[in-house]
Every structure is written in C-alpha cells, then in structure tokens.
Amino acid sequence: MNHTTNKRVLFDGLQSLAQSSVDDMAATIERLYHPDATWRGSHPINELDSRSAILTDVWQPLARAMPDMERRDDIVVAGEYEGEEFVACIGHLSGTFKADWLDIPATGKTLAVRYGEAHQIRDGKIVQTTMIIDVLDVIRQSGYWPLPPSMGLEMRWMAPFTGDGVRLDSTDPERGAEAVRFMREMQEVLGQYNDLEDNTRDGLLRMPQKDYWHDKFMWYGPSGIGTTRGLEGFVDGHQLPFRIAFPNRDGGNHYIRIGDGPYSVTGGWPSVYGNHLGGNWLGTSPTGRQIKMRVMDFYLEHEGKLRENWVPIDMLHILLQMDIDILARMRLQHGR
C-alpha cells in the first residue's frame, strides 16, 4: 500500500471513528486497527496493548464526553521511516462538552481537543498509534488553571499558512526528503548550542538557528507554554526558560521521521531527556531529576525557511515527574 492510499484510508477511517456512536465504535475500531494494535499517548491514559483497550480507554470516553464529536484535521502527511509506513496528523476533536472526561468537569459548551498523532501502518491498518492529546488545554477550556500564566498565548492552533496541510494526493518523495534534511540540520544546530556556556537571550538570538526560522515564524506550543511569533517571541516565550530549566538535553528513541512535500514530522517515546537543573519553568523549582519528555514536532518549510512548527508535548507527564499532579490540583480546585 502506498503513502497516498494510506493517507486516504486513515483520513476516512479516523473521520468515521470520531463520528461513530459509542455503540458503533467497536466495529469501526476493528476495521481501522490491526489485530495486534497498541496505543500510547498522554497521561493519564499512557500505554494500551489491545484494540479493546483502545476502544474503552480512548474513544468511548471521548464520545461520551462529546456526543456530537467531529474530527477536524489541519495536517495529514505520510512517509516511511526505517522500513515502516506512517501517517501523521495534527488537528482537533470538536463538539459539545456534555459529560466529564478524565474527571475534567463538563461545561455544556463547545470544546476543541487538540491532538498530534503518528500512526504506524501494517497491512493497511493501524498497528500502533502515538497520540499526544493536550489534556491541559481541556482543563483550561473548562475554566480551571493549575499553573502560573503561560509565557506564550493560549489559543487554538492555526492551520498551515499555505492551506495545504491535508495532503491526500501523491507528492514528490525527493521534496519530502529535502524537508527532513532541512529540519534535521536545524535540530543539530539547536543540539550543538552549549547552554552552560551562554544561556542568555542574546546568545540564543545570535546563534545559527536564526538562519533556519522564517521572519514570520509561528511556534505552536502546548497549553502551559502557549504560542509565539518570530524568533524573539520563541526565545522569550519558550526557548530560554526551557533551556534554563533543562540545559543541554539529550534526544533519542525516535520512532518517526518523515517528510511529505514541504512538511516534516519527528517524534520519540520519549524523544527528550533533560536534567531539571534550573528554576521557574512553569513556576517550578529545580528537582535535579532526569525528566523524560514525550514530544512530537511538525514543521512547514516555506520560502526556504521553517515557517511554522507545531509541537504536541505531554505536559502532564513531564510535570508528574516533577511531583506536580495537574489532575489532582484540578480536582482540588473544583472540590472533587
């Protein structure tokens, strides 16, 4: 099965899954997922090892929370990494929040559940899903906020500036390979910078990363960090406080690194290891612990630069390793 077919099958199948009733979801899961399928994603769901668990722990609770749920994809891309086929997506599950989800109180109002997904395909079906759901953003939309104010702007992530993120047609594989190469060059530049020698705003603004980011660069961070604009916004709103907290991080465990036209996607489980040595990131004091981070990156290359970067991160999982239980704080706030 080629990448174009994979994209079309998953686009249609995931749309159908999101709009299935609670009772009909089992049949949809069986059509969409491989018999050996596994699922891994945001805390507190974490890792599941069967289609039945994917049904009962992921999709049926979401369908009960939003009976009128629908899926709105902003990016759908595909590619091959280390001999495996992948389809990756960014978007929102939208509907009316009518029943509690993960103990988050329902509001009766519109809800947009942000996701980043990477689906590994075998025999035309999903054999593994990695899905980072922005649980903290659902808490925010419910009217509770268990952290200091975000440095960036809390907002719904925008679709790609170029309007071509849902790429259901075939694309030039050489263009996709070039997008991956350019993305990896930028990431190597970030990795080579020594935070312990010059962890300052001016140092980050002067470093060679400036050669890769577009002048109108948008960085879409998870709830708790927020969205920033331009290199200065990125440094001030995310990069500098994050690098102070976790200087000279390590990366690894990549399960996806694909390109599709001007888009590239990378992710690991976990993809970042950082020692929590600096203070005041999300209002925290340094713990000295090694923190594992579940992160995805989706990039759009435009006009020879990286124009946009969408970054799903499992924030609840990171904070839990720092002895901050966001769900427990939320329960205290609403008295449960």
N, C-alpha and C positions, 0 to 999 in steps of 0.2 A: 504493500500500500504506500503510495507516495505522499509527500507532505501536504499537497493540495487536498487530496482525499481525506487525510487525517483531520485537517482543519475543518472541512465541511461536515464530516461525520460528528466531530466533537462539538462544533458550534450548534448544530441542530440538536444533538443529544442533550447537551447541557441546558439549552433553552427549554427543551421539553421537560427535563428533570425539575428545573426551577418552577415550572408552571403546573407540575403534577399535583394532584391532591395527596394528602397524607396516605390514603388507602392505595392509590395507584403508584406510589413511588417505588415499591418493591419491584414491580415489573420493569419500570424504567431503569432502575439500578442494574437489574440483571441483563438488560440489553446493552447498557453502556459500559459496564465494568467487567473485566476479565474474572474468571472464577478464582484466580489467585491474587486478586487485587488487595492492596494495602493503601492506607491513607495516613498522612501525617500533616500536622498543622498546628495552629495556635493553641496555646494554653487557654483553658483547661482541658481541651479535647486531646491534644498531643498525638498519640500514635494508635492506629487501629489496624487490625490484621485480617479483616474479613468484609465481604460485601454486606453481611447482615449488620455489622457494627457501623459501617459507613451509613447505612440506612437509618439506624436507630439513634446514632450519636451525633450525626451531622445534619442530614437532610430533613428528617421528620421534625426535629425540634425547630429548625428554621421555618418549615412550612406551617407549623402550628403557631409560631410567633407572628408570621405574616401570611395569613391565608390567601391573600391576593398577590403573593410574591411573583416577581418577574425578574429576569436577568438582563442587565444592560452592560454588554461588553464594549470597552473602549479600545482594547488591543487584543488581537488574536494572531499569533505568529507560530511558525513551526520550523523544526530543523532537526539535525542529527548530532548527537554528542557521544563519543566513544562507542559507536555502533548501535546506539539506542535512539528511537524516534520519540520526539517530544512535541507537544503543543502547549504554548504558554499564553496566559490571558491576564488582563487587568480589567476590572470593572466594578459594578455594584449590584447587589441584590436589593431590589427596592420593593416596598409595599407598605401596608399599614401595620404598625406595631401593636397588635391586639392581644398578645399573650407573652408573658415573661420568657426571656431566653437567657440561659446561664445565670439565672437569678437577677438579671437586669430587668427592672420594672418596666412593663409595657406602658406606653404613653397614649395609645389610641391615635397617634399622629403618624405622618409619613416617616419612614426610616430608610436610610441608604447604608447597606452593609458592604464596606469596601473589602475587596479580595485581590490577592495576587496568586496565580495558580501556575503550576507546572505539572503536566500530565505525561507520564511515560506510556507509550502505546505498544501493545503486543497483540498481534493477530486482529488488528482493527479495533481493539478495546483498550480501556484504561487499565493498566496493571499496577500503576502507583500514582497517587495524587499527592503533591505537596501544595497545601493551601494555607496561605497566611491571611487570616481574617483579622481585620482591625477591631478587635473586641473593645479596646479603649475608646475608639471613636463611637461605638454604640453606647457605651456608658455616657460619653459626653452628650450625645443626642438625647439621652434620657433625662438630662438635667442634673447629673451628678459629675463632680470633678474632684478626683482624689489626689491631684498633684498641683505644684505651682503652675502659674501661667506658662504656656508654651512660648518658646523664643520665636518660632515662625507663626504663620497664620493657620488657624484651624479652619479647614474648608474642604468642600468636596473636590477631589482631584479632577482636573480638567482632562478631556480627551486630547490626543495629539494635535498640535498646532496645524499640521499638514492635512488632517482629516482622513488619513489613510491607514489607521491603526488596525482595523479589522480586515486582514489580508487573506481573503478566501481564495484568490486566484493564484496561479503559479508565479514565482518570482525568480530572478536570476540568482543562482547559488553563489556566483562569484561576488555579487553585491553583498549578499549576506555574510560571506567570509570576510569581506573588507570591513563591514560594520563590527564584526567580532574583533578583528585585528586592532582597529582604532580604539575600541573600548578597552581592550587589554593593555594597550600602550598607556592610556590614561591611568588605569588602575596600577600599573607598575610604577608610574611617576608618583602616585599617592603613597604607594608602599615604600618607596625609597626615601621619602622625606623623614628625617630623624626628629621626632617630637621633643626629644630630650635635649637637643642642641638649640633649637629655635622654635619653641612652641608659642609663637606670637601671632597676632593678627597680621602684621606687616609681612612676616615671614611666609605665611600661607598665601597672602595676596601676590607676593613676588615669585613664588615657586612656579615651576614649569606647568602646573595644572592650568594656568591661565591660557596656555596655547591650545587647550582642548575644549574649553567651555565657550559656548556662543555668548555674545554680548547680552542677549535676551534669554539666557539660560533660566529654566524653571526646574527647581528641585522639589519634588513632591515627597515629603516625609510623612511618617505615620503620626497618628494622634499622639500628643505628648511632646512632639518636636515641631510639627507643622510644615507648611510650605514656604519656600523662599524664592527670591527673584535675583538673578545676577550673581556674579562671583562674590561680591561683598555681602549680599544677603545670605548666601550659602555659608560663607565663613562665619559671619556673626550669628546666624540663626541655628547652625548645626555643627559645622566642622570644628571650629575652635573649642567650644565647650566639650564636644565629644572627645576630641584628641587630648584635651587636658585630663579628662576622666580616664581615658584608656589609651595611654601613649604607646606607640609602636606595637600595634596589634599584629596578630598573625592571621592568615587565611588558610582555607583548605576545605576538604570534603565536598568539592563541587560535584553536583550530580547533573547540572545542566549548564551549557554554554553554547548558545545557538544564535544564528543570525538569519533574518528574513527581510530582504530589501534593506532599508536604512535602519532597521530595528535590530537590537541585540539584547539578549537576556542571559543572566548568570545567577546562580544561586547555590547554596550549600546547606548541609544539615549536620551541624551548623557550619556557616561559612566564615565566621569571625570568632577569634579567641582574643580576649583582652583582659589584662590585669587592671582592676579598678583601683587606680592609684591616686586619682585627683578628685577634688570635691566639687559640689554644687551642680553636677549634671542632674537635671530633673529634681533639684533641691536635695540631693543626697550627699552624704559624707562618704569618703573613700572607705571601702571594706577590705582592700588588699586581696580580694579573691580573684581567681580567674573566672571570667564570665563567658559563657558560650552564647552566641547570637545567631538566631535563625533569620536570615536576610535574603531577599531577592533584589535584583536590580534590573529594570527595564530601561533601555536607552533609545533615544531617537537622534540619529545623526542628520543634520540639516545644514546646508551651506558650508560643508566641510568642517563642522564643529558639532559637539554634543549639545543639542538644543534643549532636550528635556530628559529628566531622569526620575522615574517613579520607583519608590523604594519601600515595599512592604517589609516590615520588621515585626517580629513577635515581641512587642514591648512588655506584655505581662510576664512572659517567660524570663526576660532579662531582669526585670525588677524583682521577681520572686527569688532569683539567685542572690539578690542584694537584701533579702529579708523584708521586702516590701510586697505585701499581698494586696494587689489592687482590688480584687473581688471582695476581700474581707473589709477593706476600707469602704467600699461602696455599700456593703451590707450595713455597716455602722451608720453611714450617712442616711440611709432610708429606713433604719430601725428594724432590720430583719436579722 
